[in-house]
Amino acid sequence: MKKIITGLMMMLITSVSYAGIYKCTAYLDGAQAGPAIKINASKTPIAETKAQDRMVKAGQKLDYVKCEEVK
């Protein structure tokens, strides 16, 4: 049982350490639609998908989302 818990903790720590912070902005008709949000993800396409899902659930109308990594 200890090995299973240790393995799960290591997977969690490893996945978090490779994640980066992305600043994501929604666009509607070529103009910014609402404030930018921050997302934790490992890659830009994943960040854009997460941001779009979060914004749509909040009721925001958008055409697309663009994310850039914050350094």
C-alpha positions in Angstrom: 0.0 0.0 0.0 2.9 2.4 0.8 4.3 1.7 -2.7 1.1 2.7 -4.3 0.7 5.9 -2.3 4.4 6.8 -2.9 3.9 6.2 -6.7 0.9 8.4 -6.9 2.6 11.2 -5.0 5.6 11.0 -7.3 3.3 11.2 -10.4 1.5 14.2 -8.9 4.8 16.0 -8.1 6.3 15.2 -11.5 3.3 16.5 -13.4 3.1 19.7 -11.4 6.8 20.4 -11.8 6.5 20.3 -15.6 3.4 22.5 -15.8 3.8 26.2 -16.7 1.7 29.2 -16.1 -0.1 30.6 -19.2 -1.9 33.9 -19.6 -4.9 33.3 -21.8 -7.0 35.9 -23.6 -10.4 35.3 -25.4 -11.2 37.1 -28.7 -14.5 37.8 -30.3 -14.7 39.3 -33.8 -10.9 40.0 -33.6 -11.1 42.1 -30.4 -10.3 41.1 -26.9 -13.4 39.8 -25.1 -13.0 40.2 -21.3 -10.0 40.0 -19.0 -7.2 37.5 -19.4 -7.0 34.5 -17.1 -4.1 32.4 -15.9 -4.0 28.7 -16.5 -1.6 25.9 -15.4 -0.7 23.5 -18.2 2.2 21.7 -19.7 1.7 22.9 -23.3 0.1 25.9 -25.1 -2.7 23.8 -26.8 -3.7 22.3 -23.5 -3.8 25.8 -21.9 -6.0 27.1 -24.7 -8.4 24.2 -24.3 -8.6 24.6 -20.6 -9.1 28.4 -20.8 -11.8 28.1 -23.5 -13.7 25.5 -21.4 -13.5 27.7 -18.3 -14.6 30.9 -20.2 -17.5 29.1 -21.9 -18.7 27.7 -18.5 -18.6 31.3 -17.1 -20.9 32.4 -19.9 -18.4 34.4 -21.9 -18.9 34.6 -25.7 -15.7 34.0 -27.7 -14.4 32.9 -31.1 -11.0 31.7 -30.0 -8.5 31.8 -27.2 -4.8 32.6 -27.4 -2.4 31.8 -24.6 1.2 32.7 -24.0 3.6 31.4 -21.3 4.4 33.7 -18.4 8.1 33.6 -17.6 
